[in-house]
Amino acid sequence: MGSKLLHPGYKKRWVQLKLSKERQDTIFAAFETFYLDKYSDLEVEEPEAHNEEEAEELDRFLIDHDFYEPVHPTSSVAELEAYFKEPPKICKDPIAWWAEREKEFPRLSQMAFDILSIPAMSSEPERVFSQGGLVISSQRHSINAKTLETLLCLQHWLRDESL
């Protein structure tokens, strides 16, 4: 469920539309607990300090040196609240979206990279391996490993129309 919450196109909205209030509360609490346990202590880069000369020049115009810089949340809780406060946005590539906002949401972006980079489905070798259980029956339980490998490869190649 973390991938839905970290997807800028869904955020809390999908959970709110699809699940009961009790289930929603459980998911949101588990997500926040996981985030605070694993990512709240993450080292965050502080904005670059301006040198003294630059600060004096800006002071002459009565403008603070950070006047035009966007204000970013400072605590992990504030970061989470700021992210969920924004409405969901149409997004085709959530990892790219998080990469663009890494400075704005440093802890959440790290969590998003960690969770969204997990493949959504098993890879082809895992599927082929699991089919091995179908090949080995009670009559074939003493089949040679090399023969099993050959059968699985042939089966895969016959199903794959690109070969």
N, C-alpha and C positions, 0 to 999 in steps of 0.2 A: 504494500500500500504506500510505502515511502516514495516509490517512483511516481505515483499519481500526485502526491502532495508536492513533490519537487518539480513536477512538470508545470512550467509557467502557464500552460493553456488549461490546466485543470485546477491546480491548487486544492483548496478545500471544497470547491464547488461540486466535483464529481461525487465525492463521499457524501456530501449533504443531499444530493439528489437521489442517490442509489441506496443508501443505508439508513437504518433506524437511528433515532437520536441516541439511544444507548450505545449502539455499535460505533457511531460517530465519536462520541465522547471517549470511548475506549481507544480508538485508533489515534485520535488527536493527542491524548495523554501519553500513549506509548511512543508516538513519534517525537513529542517534545522531550520525554525522558531520555530516549535514545540520543537525540541531538545534544542535550545538555551533558549527558554522561560522556559521550565520545568526542564532541567537537567544541565544547565551551572553553576548554583550556588551550585550544589551538593558538599558536603564536600568530598574531596579526600585525602586519606591517603598518607602522605609524606613518602618517603623511610626512612628506619631506619637509624638514624645517627650512625656512627661508633664512638667508644670511642677513646679518645686521645691516649691511649697506642697502639691501633691497627693502628691508623693513622701514628704514629711515625715509627712503624715497616715497614709499607708499604712505607713510605717516604725514608727509608734507601735503598730501591730497586728502587727508582725514579719512582714509579708507583703511580698514584693517587688512593685513596681508592675506587673510583667508576669507575675505568678504565674498569673493566670487566662486570659491570652491564649494562643491556640494557637501551638505552635511550628511555624514554616514552614521549609522547606528554604532554605538561604542560597545555595548554589551551584547552577549550572545542572545539574551532574551529580547532585547530591543531589535536586534537583527531579524529574529524570527517574526516578531510582531510587524515590523516594517514590510517584510516580504508578503505576509498573508494579508496585510492591509491593502496592498495593490490589487486591483481586479485582475482576473485571468486575462491573458493576452494570447492571440493566435500565434502559435509557435510551431514551426516544422522541425526545428533542430534544437531541442532543449539544452544539449551540451554546449552548443555555440552560444546560446542565450546566457548560460551561466558563465561562460568564459568572458563575455562582454561585461558582466557585472561582478567580476571577481573582487574588485576593490570595494564595491558597494556592500556586498554580502560575502566577506571572506570565509567565514565558517560554514555558512550554508552552501556556498559554491563548492567547497571541498567535499561536503557531504553529498551534494548532487553529483559531483564527478565520481565519487566512490559508488554510489547506488545506481546511477543511470548508465554506468559503463558495464554493469553486469548484463550478460546476454539474456534476452527475454525467453529464449527457448534453447533446448539442448542442441548441441552441435551434431553434425552428421556422423562423426566417429562414435559418439555415444549411442545414437540410434542403431548403427550397425552392430555395436557391441551388445545392445539389449536384444537384438534379434537372434543372437547366439543362443539364448535361452529357449527360443522356439525351435531351433534346429536340433538341439540336444533333447531327445525324448527318452522315455524309459528303455526303448530298444537301442538307442544310440549313446547311452551313457558312458561307454568305454571308447568313444571316438578319439582318434589321434588329434592332437592340437593342430598339426599342419593341415590335416584333412578338414577340420572345422574352419580354419582360416580360409582355405581354398573355397569351401562352400559359401561362406559369408561374402567373400569377395565376388564370386560368380553371381550370387543372388543380388548383390548391390549393383553390379555392372549391368545385369539384365533389366533391372528396374530403372536404371538411369538412362534416359533416352539420348543423352548427349554423347554416349560412347559408341 
